[in-house]
Amino acid sequence: MVVVTDVPEAKRYEARLDGESEVAGVAEYIRTAELVAFVHTEVSPKYEGRGVGAALARAALDEARAANLRVLATCPFIAGWIDRHPEYQELLYQARSRVSD
């Protein structure tokens, strides 16, 4: 089982396999009062293929939803994960174009 923890002082989510102290993967973010931008996700090669990236994405997006934050997915991994999981698409930040008078 993958355990994901928000570490706000490091501006990232950290994933560990249950019972292990080593960080298996991270999802780095920038958070404002209204938005969270996911800028980088990385899984240690030792843990690839074990669901670490998916656990990071799901936990981070679930917390964004609970906090009523919009998501800006500049990280290709998070963006691709959202593309494959349409139930998270409503979280995506949509820039509003300004209408000239």
C-alpha positions in Angstrom: 0.0 0.0 0.0 1.2 3.5 -0.9 0.9 6.2 1.8 0.8 9.8 0.6 1.4 12.7 2.9 1.3 16.5 2.2 4.5 18.2 3.4 3.5 21.9 3.1 6.9 23.2 4.3 8.5 21.4 1.4 5.7 22.3 -1.0 5.2 18.7 -2.0 3.3 15.4 -1.5 5.5 12.5 -0.5 4.7 8.9 -1.1 6.1 5.9 0.8 5.3 2.3 0.7 3.6 1.2 3.9 6.1 0.4 6.5 9.1 2.0 4.7 10.8 5.3 5.6 12.3 6.0 2.2 10.4 8.5 0.0 9.3 6.5 -3.1 8.0 9.5 -5.0 7.0 13.2 -4.8 4.6 15.6 -6.4 5.7 19.2 -6.1 3.2 22.1 -6.1 2.7 25.8 -5.7 -0.5 26.6 -3.8 -2.4 29.9 -3.6 -5.7 30.6 -1.8 -7.7 29.5 -5.0 -5.3 27.3 -7.0 -2.8 24.5 -6.7 -0.3 24.1 -9.6 1.4 20.8 -9.9 4.8 21.4 -11.3 6.8 18.2 -11.0 6.2 14.6 -10.2 8.9 12.0 -9.8 9.0 8.4 -8.7 12.2 6.7 -7.7 13.2 4.1 -10.3 13.3 1.5 -7.5 9.5 2.1 -7.0 8.3 2.5 -10.6 5.4 0.3 -11.7 4.1 -0.1 -8.1 1.3 2.5 -8.3 3.3 5.3 -6.5 2.6 8.0 -9.2 -1.1 7.1 -9.3 -1.4 7.3 -5.6 0.4 10.7 -5.5 -2.0 12.0 -8.2 -5.1 10.7 -6.6 -4.3 11.9 -3.1 -3.2 15.3 -4.2 -6.2 15.9 -6.4 -8.6 14.6 -3.7 -7.1 17.1 -1.3 -7.5 19.9 -3.9 -11.1 18.9 -4.3 -11.7 18.9 -0.5 -10.1 22.3 -0.2 -12.2 23.6 -3.2 -9.0 24.5 -5.1 -8.7 24.6 -8.9 -5.8 22.6 -10.4 -3.3 23.8 -12.9 -1.5 20.7 -14.1 1.8 22.0 -15.6 3.4 18.6 -14.8 2.9 16.2 -17.7 2.4 13.3 -15.4 -0.5 14.9 -13.5 -2.0 16.3 -16.7 -1.9 12.9 -18.3 -3.4 11.3 -15.2 -6.3 13.7 -15.2 -6.8 13.0 -18.9 -7.2 9.3 -18.1 -9.5 10.0 -15.1 -12.4 12.2 -16.3 -13.9 12.3 -12.8 -11.1 14.8 -12.0 -11.5 17.1 -15.0 -13.8 19.5 -13.3 -10.9 20.5 -11.0 -8.9 21.9 -13.9 -8.3 25.6 -13.9 -9.7 27.4 -16.9 -8.3 30.8 -17.8 -11.1 33.2 -18.4 -10.5 35.5 -21.4 -11.2 39.1 -20.9 -13.7 40.7 -23.2 -12.8 44.1 -24.5 -15.3 46.9 -24.3 
